[in-house]
Amino acid sequence: MVEKAKGKKSNPIQAYFRETIGELRKVSWPTGREALQLTGLVILVMIIVGILLGFADGAARGLLGLLLG
């Protein structure tokens, strides 16, 4: 019996999930309010960057139109 227990390897898939769950328990999760605020901030930044890229694209298109005729 002792030889059986010594030679037995742990399943790497089970070990992976066991370690992953252990790490996820250590995470400091945001509250619902914090998550909502951060989501709103991300959406706002995406909109601002989208507008800036739209202006840059329009300016580049206009400049290229002037240069090419």
Contacts in CASP RR format, 6 or more apart in sequence:
PFRMAT RR
TARGET T0000
AUTHOR 0000-0000-0000
METHOD contacts of the structure
MODEL  1
MVEKAKGKKSNPIQAYFRETIGELRKVSWPTGREALQLTGLVILVMIIVG
ILLGFADGAARGLLGLLLG
30 38 0 8 1.000
END
